[in-house]
């Protein structure tokens, strides 16, 4: 592949080239498989990529994602300034490490961990909740194995109990680290894990029960307090000490500010570890999660690595090594900037906009609301007539207006239920909610009009009678007089229908 670069003498001699369309510089196809031989001007490289990215969807209108799509310019500036810092170089960047530790302490206190004000909490910043969950799962597995070894029992068949509504990162952990995933199936009208059934599935090989604070499918909070109470009784009866892990990826920065009385966190004795996504309702761009342990006894020491080749002793417990510092710094900025008051205001506004959206959808008379009012700020809804295809058609129709509203089937055993979901983030304002409702109504009208178009299904048999000429195979000509319309349509003189054999069936 050859990528030709064209520059005029004036452009070559100029120290600054004004931004122009890349077509003024580049001739030929762009590299897709091999790197081109020649360099291109920085302005051209920028414009090429910038123009191609215009075909991506607008992140602000991506209502499928929980991930933050807007931050204040001051925070953007801090992130750019820290992009060149490798977070793992703790000895070289001690202040960045200190900011991470402050975030861990703040989140631990937010989740009511039993630590003193001047005591360092146990936790770590991660790339996201997926890595955080992997670390938590490894700690549970290793602690269970150590206990089984000490008891002289087999330790090669660990399992974990969750609901079928868990995020895919749970399935990844189970497959990657050879842990059996025992899922509590769902049922229509109840789309979170049933604590009673979950505890029934616990056995001596269960390393933990995973509970979700903010289901991906409906935003609903699972009853973690009931799970704690039931599991406490079973542990007492069996002599086991099966713990609870809370996946608070979506709800961890919602519940403490909107429902401070709700007991789901370290106030419950069996909750030993919690993960949360800083890049969701923690209000930071994608790339940061947090894992917090109840105390240091819950994190086996043999999982912590101590390195000194970067300078000084650096304990680390992460799946990756190098990573950027910008998201960690952005998280501390949000904590410092917002405080409890700021987060409470943002979450309250998100819930209010979710309420307006919910009411607007109900007013159409076409939908039933599947999500609960108490949970993560999102609205999951389904067609009242259970029309599965219509849900996917509406999702597709809204894309013409720029909105990304996903349609999906629920997990086992509720696969027959199809829902659409809108995640209400900070940047989905009241005005945008009203515009979305308008577009939903318009799309519904268009879909209704589309379904009212008359369709004729017919079958034509072709019998060789010697009248067919060579070269006529594959086209059947039907005179307009042979088709009787029930209402006035566009005038048709001849209709051509592709034929692949002696018989064809189709819709026109």
PEUR-V258445 format. One record per pair of residues at least 4 apart in sequence whose ideal C-beta (glycine too) atoms are under 6 Angstrom apart, sorted by the first residue. I is the first residue (numbers start at 1). GAP is how many residues later the second one is. D is the distance in Angstrom with one decimal. If there is no record, write none. Layout:
# PEUR-V258445
I,GAP,D  I,GAP,D
This chain:
# PEUR-V258445
1,30,5.8  1,33,5.8  2,26,5.8  3,25,5.4  3,33,3.7  3,35,6.0  4,23,4.3  4,24,5.0  5,33,5.2  5,35,5.4  7,4,4.6  7,5,5.1  11,6,5.7  17,26,4.9  19,24,5.5  20,4,5.0  22,4,5.2  22,22,4.6  22,25,4.1  22,26,4.3  25,16,5.7  25,19,3.8  26,18,5.7  31,4,6.0  31,5,4.8  40,4,4.6  40,5,5.2  46,4,5.7  47,4,6.0  57,5,5.8  57,347,5.6  58,344,5.8  59,10,4.1  60,9,5.5  60,367,5.6  61,341,4.8  61,342,5.3  62,342,4.6  63,341,5.8  63,342,5.3  63,359,4.6  63,360,5.6  64,340,5.1  64,342,4.2  66,184,5.6  66,214,4.3  66,357,5.3  67,212,5.3  67,219,4.8  68,211,5.6  68,215,5.4  68,216,5.8  68,217,5.6  69,358,5.9  70,357,4.2  71,4,4.5  71,5,5.8  75,255,5.4  75,258,4.8  78,251,5.5  78,255,5.8  79,247,3.9  79,251,5.3  82,243,4.7  82,244,4.7  82,247,5.0  83,243,5.4  85,8,5.2  85,11,5.9  85,240,4.0  86,236,5.2  87,236,5.1  87,238,4.5  88,233,5.6  88,234,5.4  89,4,5.5  89,221,5.4  90,7,4.4  90,224,4.8  91,219,5.6  91,220,3.4  91,221,4.2  96,229,4.8  99,230,6.0  99,233,4.4  100,25,4.8  100,228,5.0  103,228,5.3  103,229,5.5  104,17,5.2  104,19,4.0  105,16,4.9  106,229,5.6  107,183,5.5  107,185,5.7  108,5,3.9  108,7,5.8  108,13,3.4  108,184,5.1  110,146,5.1  111,154,4.2  111,155,5.5  111,163,5.5  112,153,5.1  112,154,4.8  112,155,4.9  113,8,5.7  113,153,4.7  115,4,4.5  115,6,5.0  122,171,4.4  122,174,5.1  122,177,5.8  123,168,5.7  123,169,4.0  124,167,5.7  125,203,5.2  126,5,3.9  126,6,4.4  126,163,4.3  127,4,4.8  128,161,4.2  129,4,6.0  129,120,3.9  129,146,5.1  129,148,4.4  129,160,4.3  130,39,3.9  131,188,5.4  132,143,3.7  132,157,4.3  132,159,3.8  133,36,5.1  133,142,5.2  134,39,5.3  134,185,5.8  135,156,5.2  136,109,5.5  136,137,4.5  136,139,5.8  136,155,5.5  137,36,4.6  139,160,5.3  140,67,4.4  140,68,4.5  141,17,5.5  141,66,5.2  142,158,4.7  143,157,5.6  144,63,4.3  145,10,4.4  148,5,4.6  148,7,3.8  149,6,5.8  157,48,5.2  158,21,4.9  158,47,5.7  158,49,4.9  159,21,3.8  159,23,5.3  159,46,5.2  159,47,5.5  160,19,5.6  160,47,5.5  160,48,5.5  160,50,6.0  161,21,4.8  161,37,5.3  161,40,4.9  161,41,5.8  161,45,5.8  161,48,4.7  162,4,4.6  162,8,5.7  162,21,5.8  162,48,4.1  163,21,4.9  163,29,5.9  163,30,2.8  164,19,4.5  164,21,5.3  164,22,5.3  164,247,4.0  164,248,5.2  165,27,5.8  165,50,4.9  165,52,5.4  165,246,5.6  166,4,4.1  167,49,5.2  172,4,5.7  173,4,5.8  174,5,4.8  174,7,3.9  182,19,5.1  184,9,4.9  184,10,5.7  184,13,4.8  184,14,5.1  185,227,5.1  185,228,4.4  186,5,5.4  186,225,5.7  186,228,4.6  188,226,5.3  188,229,5.8  191,26,5.8  191,27,5.0  192,23,5.4  192,28,5.2  192,30,4.7  193,5,5.4  193,29,5.4  195,28,5.5  195,31,4.6  195,32,4.0  195,35,5.6  198,11,5.7  199,31,4.5  199,32,5.4  199,35,5.5  202,4,4.6  202,40,5.4  206,36,5.1  208,35,5.1  208,37,4.7  209,35,5.3  210,35,5.1  211,11,4.9  211,13,4.7  211,16,5.7  211,33,5.9  211,35,5.3  212,10,5.2  212,35,5.1  213,8,5.4  213,33,5.7  213,35,4.1  213,38,3.7  213,51,5.6  214,5,5.7  214,36,3.4  214,37,3.1  214,162,4.1  215,5,5.0  218,152,5.7  218,153,4.6  218,162,4.7  219,152,5.1  219,156,4.2  219,157,3.6  219,159,4.1  220,152,4.8  220,155,4.7  221,154,5.2  224,40,4.3  225,38,4.7  227,4,6.0  228,40,4.2  228,42,4.9  231,39,5.7  234,4,5.9  235,5,5.1  235,6,5.7  235,7,5.9  243,27,5.5  243,29,4.3  244,26,4.6  244,27,4.9  245,28,5.0  246,25,5.7  246,28,4.6  247,28,5.9  248,4,3.2  248,26,5.4  248,28,4.7  249,28,4.4  250,30,5.5  250,126,4.8  251,4,5.1  251,125,5.3  252,24,3.2  253,28,4.0  253,29,4.8  254,4,5.8  254,27,5.2  254,93,5.5  254,122,5.6  255,4,5.0  255,7,5.6  257,86,4.9  257,87,4.4  257,90,4.8  258,89,5.2  263,4,5.1  263,5,6.0  266,5,5.5  266,28,5.6  272,22,4.9  272,26,4.8  273,20,5.1  274,18,5.1  275,16,4.8  276,14,5.1  277,12,5.1  278,4,3.6  278,6,4.7  278,10,3.9  278,12,5.9  278,53,4.7  279,5,5.0  279,7,4.7  279,9,5.2  283,51,5.0  284,4,5.3  284,43,5.7  284,46,4.7  284,47,5.0  287,40,4.4  288,39,3.7  288,43,5.6  293,5,4.4  293,6,5.0  294,4,5.2  303,14,5.6  304,11,5.2  304,13,4.9  305,11,5.2  306,7,5.7  306,9,5.4  307,7,5.1  308,5,5.6  325,4,5.8  333,4,5.6  334,4,5.4  338,4,2.9  338,5,5.1  346,80,5.3  350,27,3.7  350,74,4.9  351,26,5.0  353,71,5.2  353,77,5.8  353,80,5.2  354,23,4.5  354,25,5.5  354,70,4.4  356,77,5.4  357,22,5.0  357,76,5.0  358,11,5.6  358,21,5.0  360,77,4.0  361,6,4.8  361,20,5.4  367,14,4.4  368,14,5.7  368,16,5.3  369,12,5.3  370,10,4.3  370,11,6.0  370,12,5.5  370,49,5.1  371,8,5.7  371,9,4.0  377,47,4.2  378,45,4.7  378,46,5.9  379,43,4.9  380,39,4.9  380,41,4.5  381,39,5.7  382,37,4.6  383,4,4.7  383,7,5.5  383,8,5.9  388,30,4.4  391,16,4.4  391,27,4.6  391,29,5.7  392,15,4.8  393,54,5.7  394,49,5.8  395,10,5.4  395,12,4.0  397,46,3.9  398,5,4.2  398,7,5.0  398,45,5.7  401,38,4.5  405,15,5.4  405,17,5.8  406,15,5.8  407,13,4.9  409,6,5.1  409,9,5.3  410,4,4.0  410,7,4.5  424,4,5.2  428,4,5.3  455,52,5.4  456,52,5.9  457,50,5.4  459,46,5.0  460,44,5.9  461,42,5.7  462,40,5.0  468,4,5.2  474,25,5.6  475,21,5.6  476,21,4.9  476,23,5.2  477,17,5.7  478,4,5.6  478,17,4.7  480,12,4.8  480,13,5.4  485,4,5.0  499,5,4.8
